Amino acid sequence: MLRPGGLKLTNRMLQAADIPGKRVVEFAPGLGKTAKIIIDAPVESYTGVDKDPDAAQRVQNIVADSGGRVVQADAQDTGLESQSAQVVVGEAMLTMQSEKNKEKIVSEAYRILEPGGCYAIHELGLTPNDIDMQLADELRKRLAQVIRANARPLTENEWRKVLENAGFIIEWVGFEPMASLSPRRNLADEGLKGVLRILGNVLRDRELRARILEMRATFKHYRKNLTGIAITARKPSK
């Protein structure tokens, strides 16, 4: 899933996390676009964690000149030293996890953060907080069908609870409209060159084109109940 709240929310989140000069770990960096923003901050060190070998190599190529590294591992069990990071970043990956796996990943972020460290997430949210549960279940099922993955977005209160249950203290919450796949958002996030590349891929692949149109229609249908949400949470100093 692309950034739910777009590049604007990513930048707001990273600003709230105060990443310059920090030891930063990013879970599931994927295409490496946020990794590039992080290393340009600049930061003391960058470590990416991605279980996909192709993604790990792609991001390694992006961060290598800045002394960054990427380890091929699962975010639930990174293999990184305890209390070795000052900031942990994750985008659009907890949304795709079950409740149990969300808890495991958040607990791993807590483990590798030093006391006083910051966990920053950018995910897909449900709105309002008191959304009808039947509508929420319907929305999640539909998203899972069109994305072809287990998509379980949460309300703001539910995201807060996931983090607080692991011991984090919520510091900042930000929102931006959910507009993934909208031409205007893609142009703002990817630039003209990036949009043209995406369009080329879509035009060449009939199945991909049909899937993207279905996803876009779903996002539009439920737009009043979907939002991009970012949260920064602090591991207690003591």
C-alpha positions in Angstrom: 0.0 0.0 0.0 1.2 3.5 -0.9 1.6 6.1 1.9 -2.0 6.5 3.1 -1.6 10.2 4.0 0.8 10.9 1.2 4.3 12.5 1.3 2.9 15.5 3.2 2.0 13.3 6.2 5.3 11.4 6.0 7.2 14.7 6.2 5.1 15.9 9.1 5.7 12.6 10.9 9.4 12.7 10.4 9.5 16.3 11.7 7.6 15.3 14.8 10.0 12.4 15.3 13.0 14.8 15.2 15.2 12.5 13.2 18.3 14.7 12.4 21.4 13.3 14.0 19.6 10.2 15.3 20.2 6.5 14.9 17.2 5.5 12.8 15.7 2.1 12.0 13.0 1.8 9.3 10.7 -1.3 9.2 9.8 -2.5 5.7 11.3 0.4 3.7 10.0 -1.1 0.4 10.8 1.2 -2.4 13.1 3.3 -0.3 11.5 6.7 -0.8 11.2 7.4 2.9 14.7 6.0 3.4 16.1 8.7 1.0 14.3 11.4 3.0 15.7 10.0 6.3 19.4 9.8 5.1 19.1 13.3 3.7 18.1 14.7 7.1 20.9 13.8 7.8 20.9 11.1 10.5 23.7 9.5 12.5 22.9 6.1 11.1 20.2 4.4 9.0 19.2 0.7 9.3 16.4 -0.7 7.2 14.7 -4.0 8.0 12.9 -5.8 5.2 12.1 -9.5 4.7 11.8 -9.1 1.0 15.3 -9.7 -0.6 14.6 -7.5 -3.6 13.4 -4.6 -1.5 16.3 -5.0 0.9 18.8 -4.8 -2.0 16.9 -1.9 -3.6 17.1 0.1 -0.4 20.7 -0.9 0.3 21.6 0.7 -3.1 19.9 3.9 -2.0 21.5 4.2 1.4 24.9 2.7 0.8 26.7 6.0 -0.1 25.5 7.5 3.2 26.8 4.6 5.3 23.3 3.1 5.7 22.6 -0.6 5.8 19.6 -2.9 5.3 19.2 -6.3 7.0 16.9 -9.0 5.6 14.7 -9.9 8.5 11.1 -9.8 9.7 10.0 -6.7 11.6 8.7 -9.0 14.4 12.2 -10.3 14.9 14.8 -7.9 13.5 17.8 -9.4 15.2 19.0 -5.9 16.1 20.4 -5.2 19.5 18.1 -4.1 22.3 18.1 -0.3 22.9 20.2 0.3 19.8 17.9 2.8 18.0 16.8 6.3 18.8 14.0 6.4 16.3 12.0 3.6 14.6 9.9 4.4 11.6 7.2 2.3 9.9 4.8 3.2 7.1 1.7 1.4 5.8 2.9 -2.0 7.2 1.1 -2.4 10.5 -2.2 -1.9 8.6 -1.5 -5.1 6.7 -1.0 -7.2 9.8 -3.3 -9.1 12.1 -4.0 -7.9 15.6 -1.4 -10.4 17.0 1.3 -9.4 14.5 0.7 -5.7 15.1 1.4 -6.4 18.7 4.6 -8.3 17.9 6.0 -5.6 15.6 5.2 -2.8 18.1 6.8 -4.8 20.9 9.9 -5.3 18.7 10.1 -1.5 18.1 9.9 -1.0 21.8 12.7 -3.5 22.4 15.2 -2.0 20.0 14.5 1.6 21.1 16.7 3.2 23.8 14.8 4.7 26.7 13.4 8.0 25.5 13.4 6.8 21.9 10.6 7.6 19.4 8.4 5.2 17.4 6.8 6.9 14.3 4.1 5.2 12.3 2.1 6.3 9.2 -0.9 4.0 8.6 -4.4 3.8 7.3 -7.0 4.9 9.7 -10.8 4.5 10.1 -12.9 7.5 11.0 -14.7 8.6 13.1 -13.6 6.9 16.3 -17.2 5.7 17.0 -17.6 4.2 13.5 -20.3 1.6 13.3 -18.7 -1.8 13.8 -20.6 -3.4 11.0 -19.4 -0.7 8.6 -15.9 -1.1 9.8 -16.0 -4.9 9.2 -17.5 -4.4 5.8 -14.8 -1.8 4.9 -12.0 -4.1 6.1 -13.3 -7.1 4.1 -13.7 -5.0 1.0 -10.1 -3.6 1.3 -8.8 -7.1 1.8 -10.5 -8.2 -1.4 -9.2 -5.4 -3.6 -5.7 -5.2 -2.1 -5.5 -9.0 -2.0 -3.9 -8.8 1.4 -5.0 -8.8 5.0 -5.8 -5.1 5.5 -6.9 -4.1 9.0 -7.0 -0.3 9.4 -7.9 1.0 12.9 -9.5 4.1 14.4 -7.3 6.7 16.1 -8.2 5.3 19.5 -7.4 1.8 18.4 -4.0 2.8 17.0 -3.3 4.6 20.3 -4.2 1.5 22.2 -1.9 -0.8 20.2 1.0 1.5 21.0 0.1 2.2 24.6 -0.4 -1.5 25.4 3.3 -2.0 24.5 4.3 0.7 26.9 4.6 3.8 24.6 3.4 7.3 25.5 1.6 9.0 22.6 3.2 12.4 21.8 1.7 13.6 18.4 -1.0 12.5 16.1 -1.5 13.9 12.6 -4.0 13.3 9.8 -4.2 13.8 6.0 -7.0 12.7 3.6 -6.7 9.2 2.3 -6.0 9.8 -1.4 -3.8 7.0 -2.6 -4.1 6.4 -6.3 -5.6 9.9 -6.9 -3.8 11.6 -9.9 -3.2 14.8 -7.9 -1.7 13.0 -4.9 0.5 10.8 -7.1 1.8 13.8 -8.9 2.6 15.6 -5.7 4.3 12.5 -4.2 6.0 10.9 -7.2 6.6 13.9 -9.6 5.8 13.9 -13.3 8.5 11.4 -14.1 7.3 8.9 -11.5 3.6 9.3 -12.6 4.5 8.7 -16.2 6.4 5.5 -15.2 3.4 4.3 -13.2 1.0 5.0 -16.1 3.3 3.1 -18.5 3.2 0.0 -16.2 -0.6 0.3 -15.9 -1.2 0.7 -19.6 0.9 -2.4 -20.4 -0.8 -4.6 -17.9 -4.5 -5.1 -18.3 -4.9 -7.1 -15.0 -3.0 -4.5 -13.1 -5.1 -1.7 -14.6 -8.3 -3.4 -13.6 -7.1 -4.0 -10.1 -6.0 -0.4 -9.6 -9.3 0.9 -10.9 -11.1 -1.4 -8.5 -8.9 -0.2 -5.6 -9.5 3.4 -6.6 -13.3 2.9 -6.7 -13.2 1.3 -3.3 -11.2 4.1 -1.7 -13.6 6.6 -3.3 -16.6 4.8 -2.0 -15.4 4.7 1.6 -13.5 8.0 1.5 -15.6 9.5 4.4 -14.4 6.6 6.6 -10.8 6.4 5.6 -7.9 8.7 6.6 -4.1 8.7 6.6 -2.9 8.8 10.3 0.5 9.2 11.7 1.6 8.9 15.3 4.8 9.5 17.2 5.1 7.7 20.5 7.8 7.8 23.1 9.4 4.9 25.1 9.6 6.1 28.7 13.0 7.4 29.8 12.9 5.3 32.9 
